[in-house]
Amino acid sequence: MNLKRLDIQLFLVTSALVAVGLLMVGSVGQLPGADGGPAGSYLPGQLWKLLPGVALLLVFWRVGAARLVKLAKPALIVGFLLLLLTLFQGVGTESSGARRWLSLGLFSFQPAEVLKLFLLLYLADTLSRRRNRLESFKRGMLPPLLVVGAACGLLLLQPDLSTALLLFVTALAMFWIAGVPGRHLAVSLAVIVPVVILLVYLEPYRWARITAFLDPWRDAQAGGYQIVQSLLAIGSGGLTGVGLGASQQKLFYLPEAHTDFIFSILGEELGLLGTLGVLALFVALVVIGLRIVRRVRDPFSRLLALGVTVWLGVQALINIGVVTGLLPTTGLPLPFISYGGTSLVSGLAAVGILAGAARETAESRPAEVGEPLERPAVRRAESGGESREPKKLRRSPARTFGRPAPRPVTGSAYLARSHTAASRDWRVSRRSRSGSAASHSHKGFSRPFGEVYARADRRRRWR
């Protein structure tokens, strides 16, 4: 196992997060009374849901990110249809006043989690194809922005404002990296921010969450109850925690202890050290994702890898911010740790796509900055002399998020390119030789196959 490969590092970090998630889900669900479920009901269900997630991870890792471009538009259409089905009675399942679930008999899932991945595929495909038109708002940014707006509108009908905001933030990051001018992004934010404030103010339960966030202890038995109980759980853990399975807040006090607020139970049972360890794993996941983005040369794969990294990182940041009282209460689960099959499967599939991009980069990796490029010995074909070993070259740093760096040309491929270019120039000079004195000024064009030109070009490239 080559631990220097980014896909292997990504697998190790993800495996650690999933292991922590299984540990905490088993701890929360081991007692009856945890969210009304029977004892031990959560862990077996999470293990069964882990299997399709691991399968998708391995499939996308082997397929690679670049080959998914053909699925971008069909996947987006499927995602919109699934969201629309949740609004119909009998197909969509209502829970806690929101129609976010789709029941298909044997199983149910959240189409919003599936749409996250499908929308990233579409944005990566569209922005990579329109990268030469992004300076124009109408022809570049507006079409994908309308698609993002339509997806957010369908999510608001469920209602699911938190997922809509997550998608919009991820889309803005992809717009910026793709090359959309800052003035276009500023105009979009100037329009969206007042709309979000209005949506929060007009909905009583959303406004109650804002007021509870500002002062949760003022109404600790109603609006601020969940935040207060979460803070009590984290504060009870101390440095090393009360011990795995010994949490008191998970019994009847903290609502949604196995899903959105599982990080509070983790802080109570494993203490500050446990929470810092989970934070370190998420930071490592984001850092590895950004390193993959830096190395990928294909524009579609680069944007898709960036979207996956921003999605997972921002969602984890929002969940931990909510649990610790730094952000208003939302309904976003903690990736890989919270109980829930759709979130786990979609997260593992996203990691598989990210690992596929890293695998493609590892198999055709460009030289690092300062790394010598080994060139094969070049034989002087014209003189028939002995072969010489060229000097080691150092590659200049590639653009971080710009156009992909050109593939290094070595050995016979380099000689073939020089020979082809010289032959083409020699033929052009022969056709224009009769009336153009300029054609004779190019070095080597008047000789067959441009021998002097090819030799000079080789010397320049080896230096």
C-alpha positions in Angstrom: 0.0 0.0 0.0 1.5 3.3 -1.1 0.5 5.8 1.5 1.8 8.7 -0.6 -1.1 8.2 -3.0 -3.9 10.6 -2.3 -6.7 8.1 -3.0 -5.2 5.7 -0.4 -5.0 8.6 2.1 -8.6 9.5 1.3 -9.7 5.9 1.9 -8.0 5.8 5.3 -9.5 9.1 6.5 -13.0 8.1 5.3 -12.7 4.7 6.9 -11.8 6.3 10.2 -14.9 8.6 10.0 -17.2 5.7 9.1 -15.8 3.6 12.0 -16.4 6.5 14.4 -19.9 6.8 13.0 -20.7 3.1 13.5 -19.3 3.3 17.1 -21.5 6.3 18.0 -24.6 5.0 16.3 -24.2 1.7 18.2 -23.7 3.6 21.4 -26.8 5.9 20.9 -29.0 3.0 19.9 -28.0 0.4 22.5 -30.7 1.5 25.0 -34.5 1.6 24.6 -35.8 5.0 24.7 -33.3 6.5 22.3 -35.7 8.3 20.0 -38.4 5.7 20.8 -36.6 2.9 19.0 -35.9 -0.6 20.3 -32.6 -1.4 21.8 -29.9 -2.1 19.3 -32.0 -1.1 16.3 -29.7 1.5 14.7 -26.4 -0.3 14.2 -27.6 -3.3 12.1 -29.6 -0.9 9.9 -26.5 1.3 9.4 -24.3 -1.7 8.6 -26.7 -2.8 5.9 -26.8 0.7 4.4 -23.0 0.8 4.5 -22.8 -2.0 1.9 -24.2 -0.2 -1.1 -22.2 2.9 -0.1 -18.9 0.9 -0.2 -19.9 -0.7 -3.5 -20.5 2.7 -5.1 -17.2 4.0 -3.7 -15.3 1.2 -5.3 -17.1 1.4 -8.6 -16.5 5.2 -8.9 -12.9 4.8 -7.8 -12.3 2.3 -10.6 -14.3 4.1 -13.3 -12.7 7.5 -12.6 -14.3 11.0 -12.5 -13.7 11.9 -16.1 -15.9 9.1 -17.5 -18.9 10.4 -15.5 -19.4 13.4 -17.8 -21.9 11.5 -19.9 -24.1 11.0 -16.9 -24.4 14.7 -16.0 -27.6 15.7 -17.7 -29.5 12.4 -17.3 -28.6 12.3 -13.6 -29.8 15.9 -13.2 -33.2 15.0 -14.8 -33.6 12.0 -12.5 -32.8 14.1 -9.5 -35.4 16.7 -10.4 -38.0 14.0 -11.0 -37.3 12.4 -7.6 -37.7 15.8 -5.9 -41.0 16.3 -7.6 -42.3 12.9 -6.5 -41.8 13.8 -2.8 -44.5 16.4 -3.2 -47.2 13.9 -4.3 -49.4 12.3 -1.7 -48.8 8.5 -1.3 -45.3 8.6 -2.7 -43.7 11.3 -0.6 -43.5 10.6 3.1 -44.1 13.4 5.6 -41.9 13.6 8.7 -41.8 16.4 11.2 -43.9 18.6 9.0 -41.6 18.2 5.9 -42.0 16.0 2.8 -38.4 15.0 2.3 -38.6 11.2 2.0 -39.6 9.0 -0.9 -41.0 5.6 0.0 -40.6 2.8 -2.6 -42.0 -0.1 -0.6 -39.0 -2.0 0.6 -37.0 1.1 1.4 -37.2 4.9 1.6 -34.6 7.6 0.9 -34.1 11.3 0.7 -33.9 12.6 -2.9 -32.2 15.8 -1.6 -29.1 13.8 -0.7 -29.1 12.2 -4.2 -29.6 15.6 -5.9 -26.5 17.0 -4.2 -24.3 14.6 -6.2 -26.3 14.9 -9.4 -26.2 18.7 -9.4 -22.4 18.7 -8.9 -22.0 16.5 -11.9 -24.1 18.9 -14.0 -22.3 22.0 -12.8 -18.9 20.4 -13.4 -19.9 19.5 -17.0 -21.6 22.8 -17.8 -18.9 25.0 -16.4 -16.0 23.1 -18.0 -17.7 23.4 -21.4 -18.6 27.1 -20.9 -15.2 28.1 -19.5 -14.5 30.3 -22.5 -17.9 32.2 -22.1 -17.9 32.7 -18.3 -17.0 36.4 -18.7 -20.5 36.9 -20.1 -23.2 36.7 -17.4 -26.0 35.8 -19.8 -24.1 33.2 -21.9 -21.9 31.8 -19.1 -23.1 31.9 -15.5 -26.9 32.5 -16.0 -27.9 29.0 -17.4 -26.3 26.9 -14.6 -27.4 29.5 -12.0 -31.0 29.1 -13.1 -30.7 25.3 -12.7 -29.3 25.8 -9.2 -32.2 28.1 -8.5 -34.7 25.6 -9.7 -33.2 22.9 -7.4 -33.3 25.2 -4.4 -36.9 26.1 -5.2 -37.9 22.5 -5.2 -36.1 22.0 -1.9 -37.9 25.0 -0.4 -41.2 23.3 -1.2 -40.5 20.4 1.0 -39.3 22.6 3.0 -35.5 22.2 3.3 -33.8 25.6 3.5 -30.6 24.2 5.0 -29.9 21.8 2.0 -30.8 24.6 -0.4 -28.3 26.9 1.2 -25.6 24.2 1.1 -26.2 23.6 -2.6 -26.0 27.3 -3.3 -22.7 27.8 -1.4 -21.2 24.8 -3.2 -22.3 26.1 -6.5 -20.8 29.6 -5.8 -17.5 27.9 -5.0 -17.5 26.0 -8.3 -18.5 29.2 -10.1 -15.5 31.1 -8.6 -13.0 28.3 -9.3 -14.3 27.9 -12.9 -13.5 31.6 -13.6 -16.7 33.4 -13.2 -15.9 37.1 -12.6 -16.3 38.4 -9.0 -18.8 41.0 -10.1 -21.2 38.3 -11.2 -20.9 36.5 -7.9 -21.4 39.7 -6.0 -24.6 40.5 -7.9 -25.9 37.0 -7.3 -25.2 37.3 -3.5 -26.8 40.7 -3.5 -30.0 39.1 -4.8 -30.0 35.9 -2.9 -29.2 37.2 0.6 -32.3 39.4 1.0 -34.4 36.5 -0.4 -33.0 34.2 2.3 -33.6 36.7 5.1 -37.2 37.2 3.9 -37.8 33.4 3.8 -36.5 33.1 7.3 -38.6 36.0 8.6 -41.9 34.9 7.0 -41.7 31.3 8.4 -42.4 31.3 12.2 -40.4 28.2 13.0 -37.4 29.5 11.2 -37.5 32.8 12.9 -37.9 31.0 16.3 -34.7 29.2 15.5 -32.9 32.5 14.9 -34.1 34.0 18.2 -33.3 30.8 20.1 -29.8 30.9 18.6 -29.2 34.5 19.8 -30.2 33.6 23.4 -31.0 29.9 23.9 -31.1 30.2 27.7 -33.9 32.7 27.6 -36.4 30.0 26.6 -34.5 26.8 27.5 -37.7 24.7 27.8 -39.1 25.5 24.3 -37.2 27.2 21.4 -33.8 26.9 22.9 -34.3 23.4 24.4 -32.3 21.5 21.8 -29.3 23.8 21.8 -29.2 23.9 25.6 -29.3 20.1 25.9 -26.6 19.9 23.3 -24.3 22.2 25.2 -25.0 20.4 28.4 -23.9 17.1 26.7 -20.7 18.6 25.4 -19.9 20.3 28.7 -20.5 17.0 30.6 -17.8 15.2 28.6 -14.9 17.2 29.9 -11.5 16.3 28.6 -11.8 12.5 28.2 -15.6 12.0 28.3 -17.8 9.9 30.6 -17.1 6.7 28.7 -18.5 5.0 25.6 -22.2 4.2 26.1 -22.5 6.2 29.4 -24.2 9.3 28.0 -27.2 10.5 29.9 -28.4 13.1 27.3 -29.1 10.5 24.7 -31.9 8.8 26.8 -34.8 11.3 26.8 -33.2 14.7 26.9 -31.6 15.5 23.6 -33.8 15.2 20.5 -32.3 13.7 17.3 -29.4 12.4 19.3 -28.6 9.7 16.6 -28.8 12.0 13.6 -28.3 15.7 13.6 -26.9 16.0 17.2 -24.8 12.9 17.3 -21.7 15.1 17.7 -23.0 16.2 21.1 -23.2 12.6 22.3 -19.7 12.0 20.9 -18.4 15.0 23.0 -20.1 13.7 26.1 -18.8 10.1 25.8 -15.4 10.7 24.3 -14.7 14.2 25.6 -12.7 17.1 24.1 -10.1 14.7 22.8 -12.7 12.7 20.8 -14.2 15.8 19.3 -10.8 17.2 18.3 -10.0 13.9 16.7 -13.1 14.0 14.6 -12.4 17.6 13.6 -8.9 16.6 12.6 -10.3 13.8 10.4 -12.6 16.3 8.6 -9.8 18.8 8.2 -7.6 16.0 6.7 -10.5 15.1 4.3 -10.7 18.6 3.1 -7.0 19.1 2.7 -6.7 15.8 0.7 -9.6 16.9 -1.5 -7.9 20.3 -2.2 -4.6 18.5 -3.0 -6.5 16.4 -5.5 -8.0 19.5 -7.0 -4.6 21.0 -7.5 -3.2 17.9 -9.3 -6.1 17.1 -11.6 -5.7 18.3 -15.2 -9.1 17.6 -16.7 -11.4 20.6 -16.1 -14.5 18.5 -15.5 -12.7 16.3 -12.9 -11.2 19.3 -11.2 -14.5 21.1 -10.8 -16.3 17.9 -9.7 -13.5 17.2 -7.1 -13.8 20.7 -5.8 -17.6 20.5 -5.5 -17.4 17.2 -3.5 -14.7 18.7 -1.2 -16.7 21.9 -0.6 -19.9 19.9 -0.1 -18.5 17.5 2.6 -16.5 20.2 4.3 -19.2 22.8 4.5 -21.8 20.3 5.6 -19.6 19.1 8.4 -18.8 22.7 9.4 -22.5 23.6 9.6 -23.4 20.5 11.6 -20.6 21.1 14.2 -21.4 24.8 14.3 -25.1 24.0 15.1 -24.3 21.5 17.7 -21.9 23.8 19.5 -24.3 26.8 19.3 -22.3 28.8 16.8 -25.0 28.6 14.1 -28.8 28.4 14.1 -30.4 24.9 14.2 -30.6 23.2 10.8 -31.4 19.7 9.6 -28.1 18.8 8.1 -26.5 15.5 9.3 -22.8 15.0 10.1 -21.3 13.2 7.1 -20.3 9.6 7.7 -21.2 9.7 11.4 -24.9 10.6 11.7 -27.4 7.8 11.4 -29.0 7.7 7.9 -28.7 5.5 4.9 -29.1 8.1 2.1 -26.6 10.5 3.6 -24.0 7.7 4.1 -24.4 6.2 0.7 -24.3 9.5 -1.1 -21.2 10.6 0.9 -19.3 7.4 0.2 -20.2 7.7 -3.5 -18.8 11.2 -3.5 -15.6 10.0 -1.9 -15.4 7.4 -4.6 -15.6 10.1 -7.3 -12.9 12.1 -5.5 -10.7 9.0 -5.1 -11.2 8.2 -8.8 -9.9 11.7 -9.7 -6.9 11.1 -7.5 -6.3 7.7 -9.1 -6.3 9.2 -12.6 -3.8 11.8 -11.3 -1.6 9.1 -9.8 -1.5 7.1 -13.0 -0.5 10.1 -15.1 1.0 12.3 -12.5 2.8 15.4 -13.6 6.2 16.2 -12.0 6.1 18.0 -8.7 7.7 21.4 -8.3 11.5 20.9 -8.0 11.3 17.2 -9.0 13.8 16.3 -11.7 12.4 14.9 -14.9 14.4 11.9 -16.1 14.8 11.9 -19.9 16.0 8.9 -21.9 19.3 9.1 -23.8 19.0 10.8 -27.2 21.0 9.6 -30.1 22.3 12.1 -32.6 20.5 10.8 -35.6 22.2 13.2 -38.0 25.8 12.6 -37.1 25.5 9.0 -36.0 27.5 9.8 -32.8 27.3 8.3 -29.4 24.2 8.9 -27.3 24.3 11.6 -24.7 22.4 11.9 -21.5 20.5 15.2 -21.3 20.6 17.4 -18.3 17.9 16.9 -15.6 15.1 19.4 -16.0 13.1 21.0 -13.4 9.5 21.7 -14.1 7.9 25.1 -13.4 4.9 25.0 -11.1 1.6 24.3 -12.8 -1.4 26.6 -12.4 -3.4 25.7 -9.4 -6.9 26.2 -10.9 -6.1 27.3 -14.4 -5.7 25.4 -17.6 -4.2 21.9 -17.2 -0.5 21.6 -17.4 0.7 20.0 -20.7 1.8 16.4 -20.5 5.5 15.9 -20.5 6.8 14.7 -23.8 9.7 12.3 -23.7 11.9 10.1 -25.9 10.5 8.9 -29.2 7.3 10.9 -28.8 9.4 14.1 -28.6 11.5 13.2 -31.7 8.3 12.3 -33.6 6.8 15.7 -32.7 9.9 17.6 -33.8 10.1 15.6 -37.0 6.4 16.2 -37.8 6.6 19.9 -37.1 9.8 20.4 -39.1 8.3 18.4 -42.1 5.2 20.5 -42.1 7.1 23.8 -42.0 9.4 22.6 -44.8 6.4 21.8 -47.0 4.9 25.2 -46.4 8.1 26.9 -47.2 8.4 25.0 -50.5 5.0 26.1 -51.6 5.7 29.8 -50.9 9.4 29.7 -51.9 8.9 31.2 -55.4 7.8 34.7 -54.3 8.6 35.0 -50.6 12.0 35.8 -49.4 10.8 35.5 -45.8 10.4 31.8 -46.2 14.2 31.4 -46.6 14.9 33.3 -43.4 13.6 30.5 -41.2 16.4 28.3 -40.0 16.4 24.9 -41.7 13.2 25.3 -43.8 15.1 25.0 -47.1 16.7 21.7 -46.1 14.8 18.3 -46.4 12.7 17.7 -43.3 14.2 20.6 -41.5 17.2 18.9 -40.1 18.8 22.0 -38.7 15.5 23.2 -37.3 14.9 19.9 -35.5 18.4 19.8 -34.1 18.2 23.4 -32.8 14.8 22.7 -31.3 16.0 19.6 -29.5 18.9 21.5 -28.0 16.5 24.2 -26.8 14.1 21.7 -25.2 16.9 19.8 -23.4 18.2 23.0 -21.8 
